[in-house]
Amino acid sequence: MIKKISALTLALLLCLFAVSCSKQDPDVPEDMQSATAVGEPFMLFVPNSWNPNTVSGISSAYYTSNETVTVTARYYTPADSAMTVDGYLDFCADRYAATLTGFSVTERTPAVLGGKDAAKLFYTFGKDGKQLTCFQITALHNGDFVSLCGYCVTDLYETLAEDFDKIVGAFRLCDKPDANGAEVVDKNTPAGMEIASADQIEYRFFVPTVWVCNAESGMSEAYYPESGKSNVTVTSYLPSVSISVEDYFTQCENQYKTTLPSYERVSRTERTVAERSAYSYTYRTTVDGVSFTVMQTLFAYNGSIYSITYTALSENFETHLQDVEAMLDAFTFR
């Protein structure tokens, strides 16, 4: 008989699930942890009391599953190289005004992000009958606009202001990975693909060679080299209680509705992955005023639940879907 999973147990599982795919760094600030997805030109660190949420493919973390208290980071490569930071913030503010209920700018000031001059936008908007206080800090870094954003129910903002300050202070800028690691293949590698999972892992995750990956990194992940960084990650966990894939996602979805801005389920489809019954759940969320589409494919194997998560800008989602289908078809256990 399937046991119902408690909210507390779910939170612990999600924390383990997210940490398993977060980027590790030998110089993580004291009492903090990384919440950085693959291939980013920055490092996002959050206090240990927060929950990284990189399983979505987006660099992000949340403080509590009961209220909207979230930080995210992303980068944007402008088509116009002459665009300034102030011009980009104007662009973002226009999008917020068009999509957020009751959007209002409360302050706009100079700032510093990752040691570079930046601009900070404070604003409020309404969600589910509550007011949120938010900020966006943006800096120009190697031709990209890098933004760190915070979303918090207004009633909790002052309480968590010190945490937000720590997150901003610990934020780092770095270079984007610009090349694959050594290409890894074996006799079972499909033509035109390479292995993106470590040799000691119980499965083989294959990706097209045009995707960027490094099998030796220990992280089962790959991304497409473009602005917005479409990416696929593989994670797994061994639950301490019995739970079906469908029940697991139902519980996750309840949390996504709180921790992911503008969450919207798009579809649910059945499929087979590695000869196992699987479900692909597709949903949209908005980060920094930009729409992302996520397809999270879940299946059970040997007592663990596996997730293969594809995240892309909504405008690029269909472009790479055939590649992702090939990854799902090729995925296998040893």
Long-range contacts (C-beta under 8 A, 24 or more apart in sequence): 2-242, 2-243, 2-244, 2-247, 3-241, 3-242, 3-243, 4-247, 5-239, 5-241, 5-243, 5-247, 5-248, 5-251, 7-65, 7-251, 9-240, 9-241, 10-65, 10-251, 10-252, 10-255, 11-51, 11-65, 11-255, 13-237, 13-239, 14-51, 14-53, 14-55, 14-65, 14-252, 14-255, 15-51, 15-52, 16-237, 17-55, 17-235, 17-237, 17-307, 18-51, 18-52, 18-53, 18-54, 18-55, 18-61, 19-52, 20-235, 20-236, 20-237, 21-54, 21-55, 21-219, 21-220, 21-221, 21-233, 21-234, 21-235, 22-52, 22-54, 23-54, 23-219, 29-170, 32-166, 32-170, 35-59, 35-60, 35-61, 35-71, 36-73, 37-229, 37-231, 37-233, 38-219, 38-221, 38-222, 38-223, 38-229, 38-231, 38-233, 39-176, 39-177, 39-212, 39-223, 39-229, 39-231, 40-73, 40-75, 40-176, 40-229, 41-75, 41-141, 41-142, 41-144, 41-146, 41-173, 41-174, 41-175, 41-176, 42-73, 42-75, 42-114, 42-141, 42-146, 42-171, 42-172, 42-173, 42-174, 43-171, 43-172, 43-174, 44-71, 44-73, 44-148, 44-167, 44-171, 45-167, 45-170, 45-171, 45-172, 46-71, 46-163, 46-167, 47-163, 47-166, 47-167, 49-163, 50-163, 53-259, 53-260, 54-233, 55-233, 55-235, 55-296, 55-307, 55-309, 56-260, 56-285, 56-294, 56-309, 56-311, 57-231, 57-232, 57-233, 57-292, 57-294, 57-309, 57-310, 57-311, 58-285, 58-287, 58-292, 58-311, 60-287, 62-258, 62-259, 63-160, 63-163, 65-255, 65-258, 65-259, 66-258, 67-153, 67-156, 67-258, 68-127, 68-130, 68-132, 68-151, 68-152, 68-153, 68-258, 68-259, 68-261, 69-151, 69-152, 69-153, 69-156, 69-160, 70-150, 70-151, 70-152, 70-259, 70-260, 70-261, 71-148, 71-149, 71-150, 71-151, 71-164, 71-167, 72-148, 72-149, 72-151, 72-287, 72-288, 73-146, 73-147, 73-148, 73-149, 73-171, 74-146, 74-147, 74-149, 74-287, 74-288, 74-290, 75-141, 75-144, 75-145, 75-146, 75-147, 75-227, 75-229, 76-144, 76-145, 76-147, 76-227, 76-228, 76-288, 76-290, 77-143, 77-144, 77-145, 77-227, 78-145, 81-143, 83-145, 84-140, 85-117, 85-118, 85-119, 85-138, 85-139, 85-140, 85-145, 86-119, 88-138, 88-145, 89-119, 89-121, 89-136, 89-138, 92-121, 92-136, 92-138, 92-147, 92-288, 92-289, 93-121, 93-123, 95-289, 95-290, 96-123, 96-125, 96-289, 99-262, 99-286, 99-289, 100-125, 100-126, 101-125, 101-126, 101-127, 102-126, 102-131, 106-133, 111-137, 112-139, 113-137, 113-138, 113-139, 113-146, 113-148, 113-168, 113-171, 113-173, 114-139, 114-141, 114-146, 114-171, 114-172, 114-173, 115-173, 116-140, 116-141, 116-173, 124-154, 127-261, 130-154, 130-155, 133-157, 135-164, 136-288, 137-168, 139-173, 141-173, 142-175, 142-176, 144-227, 146-173, 147-288, 149-287, 149-288, 151-261, 177-212, 177-214, 179-212, 180-212, 180-213, 180-214, 181-213, 181-214, 181-215, 181-216, 181-217, 182-215, 182-216, 183-209, 184-215, 184-216, 188-332, 190-326, 190-330, 193-326, 193-330, 196-220, 196-221, 196-222, 197-234, 202-302, 202-333, 202-334, 203-234, 203-274, 203-306, 203-331, 203-332, 203-333, 203-334, 204-330, 204-331, 204-332, 204-333, 204-334, 205-234, 205-308, 205-327, 205-331, 206-327, 206-330, 206-331, 207-232, 207-323, 207-327, 208-323, 208-326, 208-327, 210-323, 211-323, 224-320, 224-323, 226-316, 228-290, 228-312, 228-313, 228-316, 230-310, 230-311, 230-312, 230-313, 230-316, 230-317, 230-319, 230-320, 231-310, 231-311, 231-312, 232-308, 232-309, 232-310, 232-311, 232-324, 232-327, 233-307, 233-308, 233-309, 233-311, 234-306, 234-307, 234-308, 234-309, 234-331, 235-306, 235-307, 235-309, 236-304, 236-305, 236-306, 236-307, 237-304, 237-305, 238-303, 238-304, 239-304, 239-305, 243-305, 244-300, 245-278, 245-279, 245-298, 245-299, 245-300, 245-305, 246-279, 248-298, 248-305, 249-279, 249-281, 249-296, 249-298, 253-281, 253-283, 256-283, 256-285, 260-285, 261-285, 261-286, 261-287, 262-286, 266-293, 271-297, 271-328, 273-297, 273-299, 273-306, 273-308, 273-328, 273-331, 274-299, 274-301, 274-331, 274-332, 274-333, 276-300, 276-301, 284-314, 291-315, 293-317, 295-321, 295-324, 297-328, 301-333
